[in-house]
Amino acid sequence: MPLSLPVFSYSSAVRIGVLGGTFDPIHLGHLIVAEMAREAERLDRVLFVPAGRPWHRGRTPHASAEDRLAMVEAAIAGNPAFAASRVDLDRDGPTYTVDTLEALGARFPDATLVFLLGQDALAQLDTWREPARIAELCEIVALARPGAPPIDLTAIRTYIPDAALRVRVLETPLIGISATMIRDRIQRGLSIRYLTPDAVVTYIARRGLYRR
Ligand code: ATP
């Protein structure tokens, strides 16, 4: 399975964080929580996995897959623990997290996968395809996000029986940045500086992304 950084080899003790998303575009919220998760969860790598075609209704990305991947690569350049994965871009059909994790599990059979997701996304996990299987394939770490509902482990236990063992919440600083906010600011002609790394700001301007 191609990774967009050189392939690295893993021992059984290796822990790989997986941050899936639309990354339309990637922003500092993603980077800050990924770095904090890397540290707190003792992750050897964090893989950023842009969705090819998100399965959620109404989530058709604004930028192309290749632009979203290029922005991820620009944003994570210089952090040797971060890598981008094409796994969801090289597969046809809608992107389901369970398929992403199956593919990464096959690619890195000896590693422990730690799926990172925002608290907002965890609250909707019951609507995802095969949540119980997702929890078998990885550990799940939820990242605090402003405005998201509190995490209800009792509800999660109804679709992930051993949720108490498989799901953890990581207290990260609340970062009120979203990709929606960035797209909206661009459309209104407002600055996006410091909301995403300079390299991404430059890429968006050069490609004329997210303008009306
Ligand atoms: P959009 O505004 O387009 O919905 P987004 O900012 O939520 O996008 P995604 O690419 O959908 O970005 O997010 C990927 C993952 O990162 C999701 O699990 C999401 O919950 C999480 N995430 C995004 N922004 C933050 C943030 N500021 N704090 C914590 N988690 C975040």
py3Dmol code that shows the C-alpha trace and the ligand (Angstrom):
import py3Dmol

protein = """\
ATOM      1  CA  MET A   1       0.000   0.000   0.000  1.00  0.00           C
ATOM      2  CA  PRO A   2       1.654   3.211  -1.068  1.00  0.00           C
ATOM      3  CA  LEU A   3       2.450   5.839   1.512  1.00  0.00           C
ATOM      4  CA  SER A   4       3.486   9.222   0.318  1.00  0.00           C
ATOM      5  CA  LEU A   5       6.527   9.171   2.561  1.00  0.00           C
ATOM      6  CA  PRO A   6       9.198   6.466   2.363  1.00  0.00           C
ATOM      7  CA  VAL A   7       7.960   3.203   3.814  1.00  0.00           C
ATOM      8  CA  PHE A   8       9.254   2.546   7.292  1.00  0.00           C
ATOM      9  CA  SER A   9       9.404  -0.798   9.068  1.00  0.00           C
ATOM     10  CA  TYR A  10       7.737  -1.551  12.357  1.00  0.00           C
ATOM     11  CA  SER A  11       8.325  -3.869  15.268  1.00  0.00           C
ATOM     12  CA  SER A  12       5.446  -5.340  17.248  1.00  0.00           C
ATOM     13  CA  ALA A  13       5.696  -2.628  19.883  1.00  0.00           C
ATOM     14  CA  VAL A  14       5.070   0.082  17.351  1.00  0.00           C
ATOM     15  CA  ARG A  15       2.027   2.253  17.844  1.00  0.00           C
ATOM     16  CA  ILE A  16       0.613   4.086  14.834  1.00  0.00           C
ATOM     17  CA  GLY A  17      -1.878   6.899  15.252  1.00  0.00           C
ATOM     18  CA  VAL A  18      -4.393   7.227  12.420  1.00  0.00           C
ATOM     19  CA  LEU A  19      -6.087  10.580  11.869  1.00  0.00           C
ATOM     20  CA  GLY A  20      -8.624  10.281   9.073  1.00  0.00           C
ATOM     21  CA  GLY A  21     -10.469  13.264   7.715  1.00  0.00           C
ATOM     22  CA  THR A  22     -11.475  15.269   4.722  1.00  0.00           C
ATOM     23  CA  PHE A  23      -8.635  17.749   5.349  1.00  0.00           C
ATOM     24  CA  ASP A  24     -10.422  20.298   3.186  1.00  0.00           C
ATOM     25  CA  PRO A  25      -8.054  21.943   4.172  1.00  0.00           C
ATOM     26  CA  ILE A  26      -5.838  20.642   6.988  1.00  0.00           C
ATOM     27  CA  HIS A  27      -5.496  23.216   9.793  1.00  0.00           C
ATOM     28  CA  LEU A  28      -3.736  23.856  13.094  1.00  0.00           C
ATOM     29  CA  GLY A  29      -6.520  22.107  15.036  1.00  0.00           C
ATOM     30  CA  HIS A  30      -5.555  18.829  13.324  1.00  0.00           C
ATOM     31  CA  LEU A  31      -1.839  19.389  13.862  1.00  0.00           C
ATOM     32  CA  ILE A  32      -2.051  20.416  17.518  1.00  0.00           C
ATOM     33  CA  VAL A  33      -4.249  17.513  18.589  1.00  0.00           C
ATOM     34  CA  ALA A  34      -2.206  15.039  16.516  1.00  0.00           C
ATOM     35  CA  GLU A  35       1.012  16.174  18.194  1.00  0.00           C
ATOM     36  CA  MET A  36      -0.538  15.988  21.654  1.00  0.00           C
ATOM     37  CA  ALA A  37      -1.915  12.526  20.904  1.00  0.00           C
ATOM     38  CA  ARG A  38       1.496  11.421  19.635  1.00  0.00           C
ATOM     39  CA  GLU A  39       3.037  12.393  22.934  1.00  0.00           C
ATOM     40  CA  ALA A  40       0.287  11.246  25.312  1.00  0.00           C
ATOM     41  CA  GLU A  41      -0.336   7.958  23.524  1.00  0.00           C
ATOM     42  CA  ARG A  42       3.371   7.265  22.881  1.00  0.00           C
ATOM     43  CA  LEU A  43       2.767   6.983  19.149  1.00  0.00           C
ATOM     44  CA  ASP A  44       5.741   6.236  16.929  1.00  0.00           C
ATOM     45  CA  ARG A  45       3.953   7.719  13.918  1.00  0.00           C
ATOM     46  CA  VAL A  46       0.792   9.590  13.165  1.00  0.00           C
ATOM     47  CA  LEU A  47      -0.643   8.842   9.734  1.00  0.00           C
ATOM     48  CA  PHE A  48      -2.850  11.537   8.238  1.00  0.00           C
ATOM     49  CA  VAL A  49      -5.323   9.785   5.962  1.00  0.00           C
ATOM     50  CA  PRO A  50      -7.325  12.031   3.625  1.00  0.00           C
ATOM     51  CA  ALA A  51     -10.678  10.522   2.642  1.00  0.00           C
ATOM     52  CA  GLY A  52     -11.143   9.817  -1.046  1.00  0.00           C
ATOM     53  CA  ARG A  53     -14.902  10.165  -1.204  1.00  0.00           C
ATOM     54  CA  PRO A  54     -16.351  10.616   2.318  1.00  0.00           C
ATOM     55  CA  TRP A  55     -19.409   8.407   2.813  1.00  0.00           C
ATOM     56  CA  HIS A  56     -21.327  11.039   4.826  1.00  0.00           C
ATOM     57  CA  ARG A  57     -24.097  12.672   2.855  1.00  0.00           C
ATOM     58  CA  GLY A  58     -23.317  16.282   2.086  1.00  0.00           C
ATOM     59  CA  ARG A  59     -19.590  15.829   2.727  1.00  0.00           C
ATOM     60  CA  THR A  60     -18.399  16.046  -0.884  1.00  0.00           C
ATOM     61  CA  PRO A  61     -14.995  17.740  -0.608  1.00  0.00           C
ATOM     62  CA  HIS A  62     -14.506  21.189  -2.111  1.00  0.00           C
ATOM     63  CA  ALA A  63     -10.872  20.613  -3.127  1.00  0.00           C
ATOM     64  CA  SER A  64      -9.632  17.652  -5.161  1.00  0.00           C
ATOM     65  CA  ALA A  65      -8.117  14.634  -3.448  1.00  0.00           C
ATOM     66  CA  GLU A  66      -4.676  15.494  -4.816  1.00  0.00           C
ATOM     67  CA  ASP A  67      -4.915  19.097  -3.552  1.00  0.00           C
ATOM     68  CA  ARG A  68      -6.044  17.922  -0.101  1.00  0.00           C
ATOM     69  CA  LEU A  69      -3.183  15.420   0.048  1.00  0.00           C
ATOM     70  CA  ALA A  70      -0.679  18.045  -1.130  1.00  0.00           C
ATOM     71  CA  MET A  71      -1.850  20.396   1.628  1.00  0.00           C
ATOM     72  CA  VAL A  72      -1.492  17.641   4.237  1.00  0.00           C
ATOM     73  CA  GLU A  73       2.028  16.913   2.994  1.00  0.00           C
ATOM     74  CA  ALA A  74       2.942  20.605   3.087  1.00  0.00           C
ATOM     75  CA  ALA A  75       1.550  20.970   6.609  1.00  0.00           C
ATOM     76  CA  ILE A  76       3.343  17.979   8.127  1.00  0.00           C
ATOM     77  CA  ALA A  77       6.685  18.455   6.362  1.00  0.00           C
ATOM     78  CA  GLY A  78       9.421  18.724   8.950  1.00  0.00           C
ATOM     79  CA  ASN A  79       7.777  16.525  11.576  1.00  0.00           C
ATOM     80  CA  PRO A  80       9.498  13.140  11.238  1.00  0.00           C
ATOM     81  CA  ALA A  81       6.745  11.435  13.258  1.00  0.00           C
ATOM     82  CA  PHE A  82       4.006  12.538  10.852  1.00  0.00           C
ATOM     83  CA  ALA A  83       3.262  10.909   7.505  1.00  0.00           C
ATOM     84  CA  ALA A  84       0.490  11.115   4.927  1.00  0.00           C
ATOM     85  CA  SER A  85      -1.198   8.019   3.546  1.00  0.00           C
ATOM     86  CA  ARG A  86      -2.869   7.595   0.164  1.00  0.00           C
ATOM     87  CA  VAL A  87      -4.670   4.472   1.321  1.00  0.00           C
ATOM     88  CA  ASP A  88      -8.141   6.011   0.939  1.00  0.00           C
ATOM     89  CA  LEU A  89      -7.282   7.882  -2.251  1.00  0.00           C
ATOM     90  CA  ASP A  90      -6.167   4.794  -4.135  1.00  0.00           C
ATOM     91  CA  ARG A  91      -9.393   2.901  -3.418  1.00  0.00           C
ATOM     92  CA  ASP A  92     -12.598   3.366  -5.397  1.00  0.00           C
ATOM     93  CA  GLY A  93     -15.986   3.985  -3.854  1.00  0.00           C
ATOM     94  CA  PRO A  94     -16.929   5.798  -0.672  1.00  0.00           C
ATOM     95  CA  THR A  95     -14.373   5.912   2.140  1.00  0.00           C
ATOM     96  CA  TYR A  96     -15.428   3.867   5.171  1.00  0.00           C
ATOM     97  CA  THR A  97     -13.167   3.985   8.226  1.00  0.00           C
ATOM     98  CA  VAL A  98     -13.544   0.249   8.769  1.00  0.00           C
ATOM     99  CA  ASP A  99     -11.999  -0.357   5.312  1.00  0.00           C
ATOM    100  CA  THR A 100      -9.215   2.153   6.024  1.00  0.00           C
ATOM    101  CA  LEU A 101      -8.329   0.349   9.243  1.00  0.00           C
ATOM    102  CA  GLU A 102      -8.517  -3.101   7.606  1.00  0.00           C
ATOM    103  CA  ALA A 103      -6.129  -1.888   4.900  1.00  0.00           C
ATOM    104  CA  LEU A 104      -3.705  -0.318   7.364  1.00  0.00           C
ATOM    105  CA  GLY A 105      -3.885  -3.401   9.592  1.00  0.00           C
ATOM    106  CA  ALA A 106      -2.899  -5.563   6.616  1.00  0.00           C
ATOM    107  CA  ARG A 107      -0.104  -3.161   5.717  1.00  0.00           C
ATOM    108  CA  PHE A 108       1.273  -3.002   9.281  1.00  0.00           C
ATOM    109  CA  PRO A 109       0.270  -6.365  10.775  1.00  0.00           C
ATOM    110  CA  ASP A 110       2.484  -6.106  13.859  1.00  0.00           C
ATOM    111  CA  ALA A 111       1.611  -2.553  14.836  1.00  0.00           C
ATOM    112  CA  THR A 112      -1.101  -1.349  17.182  1.00  0.00           C
ATOM    113  CA  LEU A 113      -3.370   1.125  15.400  1.00  0.00           C
ATOM    114  CA  VAL A 114      -4.683   4.005  17.481  1.00  0.00           C
ATOM    115  CA  PHE A 115      -7.536   5.749  15.718  1.00  0.00           C
ATOM    116  CA  LEU A 116      -7.718   9.448  16.566  1.00  0.00           C
ATOM    117  CA  LEU A 117     -10.949  11.313  16.088  1.00  0.00           C
ATOM    118  CA  GLY A 118     -12.579  14.497  17.285  1.00  0.00           C
ATOM    119  CA  GLN A 119     -15.172  14.308  20.035  1.00  0.00           C
ATOM    120  CA  ASP A 120     -17.753  15.474  17.468  1.00  0.00           C
ATOM    121  CA  ALA A 121     -16.944  12.502  15.254  1.00  0.00           C
ATOM    122  CA  LEU A 122     -17.004  10.024  18.170  1.00  0.00           C
ATOM    123  CA  ALA A 123     -20.524  11.170  19.041  1.00  0.00           C
ATOM    124  CA  GLN A 124     -21.625   9.927  15.597  1.00  0.00           C
ATOM    125  CA  LEU A 125     -19.662   6.688  15.558  1.00  0.00           C
ATOM    126  CA  ASP A 126     -22.870   4.632  15.869  1.00  0.00           C
ATOM    127  CA  THR A 127     -23.831   5.839  12.376  1.00  0.00           C
ATOM    128  CA  TRP A 128     -20.559   4.616  10.896  1.00  0.00           C
ATOM    129  CA  ARG A 129     -20.243   1.280   9.133  1.00  0.00           C
ATOM    130  CA  GLU A 130     -19.339  -1.583  11.531  1.00  0.00           C
ATOM    131  CA  PRO A 131     -18.373   0.368  14.682  1.00  0.00           C
ATOM    132  CA  ALA A 132     -17.772  -2.835  16.671  1.00  0.00           C
ATOM    133  CA  ARG A 133     -15.342  -4.048  14.006  1.00  0.00           C
ATOM    134  CA  ILE A 134     -13.617  -0.639  14.048  1.00  0.00           C
ATOM    135  CA  ALA A 135     -13.028  -1.082  17.772  1.00  0.00           C
ATOM    136  CA  GLU A 136     -11.556  -4.553  17.170  1.00  0.00           C
ATOM    137  CA  LEU A 137      -9.084  -3.178  14.659  1.00  0.00           C
ATOM    138  CA  CYS A 138      -7.758  -0.310  16.762  1.00  0.00           C
ATOM    139  CA  GLU A 139      -7.767   1.566  20.013  1.00  0.00           C
ATOM    140  CA  ILE A 140      -9.920   4.688  19.812  1.00  0.00           C
ATOM    141  CA  VAL A 141      -8.791   8.015  21.213  1.00  0.00           C
ATOM    142  CA  ALA A 142     -11.232  10.926  21.160  1.00  0.00           C
ATOM    143  CA  LEU A 143      -9.865  14.457  21.041  1.00  0.00           C
ATOM    144  CA  ALA A 144     -11.661  17.260  22.825  1.00  0.00           C
ATOM    145  CA  ARG A 145     -13.335  19.746  20.481  1.00  0.00           C
ATOM    146  CA  PRO A 146     -15.262  22.900  21.363  1.00  0.00           C
ATOM    147  CA  GLY A 147     -19.017  22.672  20.974  1.00  0.00           C
ATOM    148  CA  ALA A 148     -19.060  18.866  20.782  1.00  0.00           C
ATOM    149  CA  PRO A 149     -21.469  16.903  22.979  1.00  0.00           C
ATOM    150  CA  PRO A 150     -19.973  15.251  26.098  1.00  0.00           C
ATOM    151  CA  ILE A 151     -18.810  11.703  25.539  1.00  0.00           C
ATOM    152  CA  ASP A 152     -21.401   9.169  26.664  1.00  0.00           C
ATOM    153  CA  LEU A 153     -19.600   5.860  27.242  1.00  0.00           C
ATOM    154  CA  THR A 154     -22.870   4.158  28.219  1.00  0.00           C
ATOM    155  CA  ALA A 155     -24.340   4.924  24.798  1.00  0.00           C
ATOM    156  CA  ILE A 156     -21.116   3.873  23.090  1.00  0.00           C
ATOM    157  CA  ARG A 157     -21.252   0.546  24.959  1.00  0.00           C
ATOM    158  CA  THR A 158     -24.465  -0.322  23.118  1.00  0.00           C
ATOM    159  CA  TYR A 159     -22.554  -0.658  19.862  1.00  0.00           C
ATOM    160  CA  ILE A 160     -19.000  -1.246  21.164  1.00  0.00           C
ATOM    161  CA  PRO A 161     -19.371  -3.783  23.999  1.00  0.00           C
ATOM    162  CA  ASP A 162     -15.898  -3.331  25.510  1.00  0.00           C
ATOM    163  CA  ALA A 163     -15.904   0.446  24.967  1.00  0.00           C
ATOM    164  CA  ALA A 164     -14.433   1.068  28.406  1.00  0.00           C
ATOM    165  CA  LEU A 165     -11.298  -0.787  27.315  1.00  0.00           C
ATOM    166  CA  ARG A 166     -11.148   0.386  23.701  1.00  0.00           C
ATOM    167  CA  VAL A 167     -12.189   4.049  23.854  1.00  0.00           C
ATOM    168  CA  ARG A 168     -10.305   6.823  25.660  1.00  0.00           C
ATOM    169  CA  VAL A 169     -10.694  10.572  25.793  1.00  0.00           C
ATOM    170  CA  LEU A 170      -7.608  12.741  25.554  1.00  0.00           C
ATOM    171  CA  GLU A 171      -7.835  16.111  27.203  1.00  0.00           C
ATOM    172  CA  THR A 172      -6.321  18.447  24.643  1.00  0.00           C
ATOM    173  CA  PRO A 173      -6.631  22.225  24.578  1.00  0.00           C
ATOM    174  CA  LEU A 174      -9.864  23.223  22.864  1.00  0.00           C
ATOM    175  CA  ILE A 175      -8.989  24.547  19.427  1.00  0.00           C
ATOM    176  CA  GLY A 176     -11.925  26.268  17.783  1.00  0.00           C
ATOM    177  CA  ILE A 177     -10.599  25.999  14.249  1.00  0.00           C
ATOM    178  CA  SER A 178     -12.404  24.035  11.553  1.00  0.00           C
ATOM    179  CA  ALA A 179     -11.948  23.579   7.831  1.00  0.00           C
ATOM    180  CA  THR A 180     -15.415  25.100   7.401  1.00  0.00           C
ATOM    181  CA  MET A 181     -14.188  28.266   9.121  1.00  0.00           C
ATOM    182  CA  ILE A 182     -11.182  28.476   6.799  1.00  0.00           C
ATOM    183  CA  ARG A 183     -13.267  27.976   3.632  1.00  0.00           C
ATOM    184  CA  ASP A 184     -15.776  30.516   4.862  1.00  0.00           C
ATOM    185  CA  ARG A 185     -13.086  33.101   5.601  1.00  0.00           C
ATOM    186  CA  ILE A 186     -11.558  32.640   2.131  1.00  0.00           C
ATOM    187  CA  GLN A 187     -14.941  33.183   0.503  1.00  0.00           C
ATOM    188  CA  ARG A 188     -15.367  36.372   2.508  1.00  0.00           C
ATOM    189  CA  GLY A 189     -11.896  37.593   1.534  1.00  0.00           C
ATOM    190  CA  LEU A 190     -10.612  37.323   5.137  1.00  0.00           C
ATOM    191  CA  SER A 191      -7.189  36.220   6.317  1.00  0.00           C
ATOM    192  CA  ILE A 192      -6.499  32.574   7.125  1.00  0.00           C
ATOM    193  CA  ARG A 193      -2.978  33.280   8.321  1.00  0.00           C
ATOM    194  CA  TYR A 194      -2.077  31.351  11.522  1.00  0.00           C
ATOM    195  CA  LEU A 195      -5.138  29.095  11.174  1.00  0.00           C
ATOM    196  CA  THR A 196      -3.096  26.687   9.053  1.00  0.00           C
ATOM    197  CA  PRO A 197       0.659  26.524   8.355  1.00  0.00           C
ATOM    198  CA  ASP A 198       2.081  29.160   6.009  1.00  0.00           C
ATOM    199  CA  ALA A 199       2.846  26.508   3.400  1.00  0.00           C
ATOM    200  CA  VAL A 200      -0.869  25.655   3.230  1.00  0.00           C
ATOM    201  CA  VAL A 201      -1.885  29.321   3.083  1.00  0.00           C
ATOM    202  CA  THR A 202       0.503  29.729   0.126  1.00  0.00           C
ATOM    203  CA  TYR A 203      -0.743  26.547  -1.581  1.00  0.00           C
ATOM    204  CA  ILE A 204      -4.380  27.627  -1.301  1.00  0.00           C
ATOM    205  CA  ALA A 205      -3.599  31.068  -2.726  1.00  0.00           C
ATOM    206  CA  ARG A 206      -1.488  29.684  -5.577  1.00  0.00           C
ATOM    207  CA  ARG A 207      -4.173  27.170  -6.592  1.00  0.00           C
ATOM    208  CA  GLY A 208      -7.041  29.607  -5.991  1.00  0.00           C
ATOM    209  CA  LEU A 209      -8.850  27.077  -3.783  1.00  0.00           C
ATOM    210  CA  TYR A 210     -12.134  27.683  -1.939  1.00  0.00           C
ATOM    211  CA  ARG A 211     -13.024  30.923  -3.691  1.00  0.00           C
ATOM    212  CA  ARG A 212     -16.610  31.146  -4.785  1.00  0.00           C
TER     213      ARG A 212
END
"""
ligand_1 = """\
31
ATP
P -15.140 20.543 8.309
O -15.203 21.875 9.001
O -15.036 20.639 6.809
O -16.242 19.608 8.775
P -13.018 19.598 10.096
O -12.336 20.844 10.524
O -13.931 18.927 11.084
O -13.760 19.838 8.711
P -11.961 17.048 9.223
O -10.943 16.833 8.153
O -13.343 16.629 8.939
O -11.880 18.620 9.630
O -11.450 16.421 10.600
C -10.714 15.226 10.674
C -10.717 14.752 12.122
O -10.103 15.747 12.966
C -12.136 14.535 12.691
O -12.104 13.422 13.571
C -12.391 15.823 13.458
O -13.323 15.638 14.513
C -10.994 16.153 14.000
N -10.817 17.590 14.198
C -10.874 18.558 13.264
N -10.656 19.770 13.804
C -10.441 19.568 15.127
C -10.173 20.440 16.247
N -10.098 21.770 16.082
N -10.017 19.879 17.467
C -10.113 18.527 17.628
N -10.366 17.650 16.618
C -10.527 18.158 15.387
"""
view = py3Dmol.view(width=600, height=400)
view.addModel(protein, "pdb")
view.setStyle({"model": 0}, {"cartoon": {"style": "trace"}})
view.addModel(ligand_1, "xyz")
view.setStyle({"model": 1}, {"stick": {}})
view.zoomTo()
view.show()
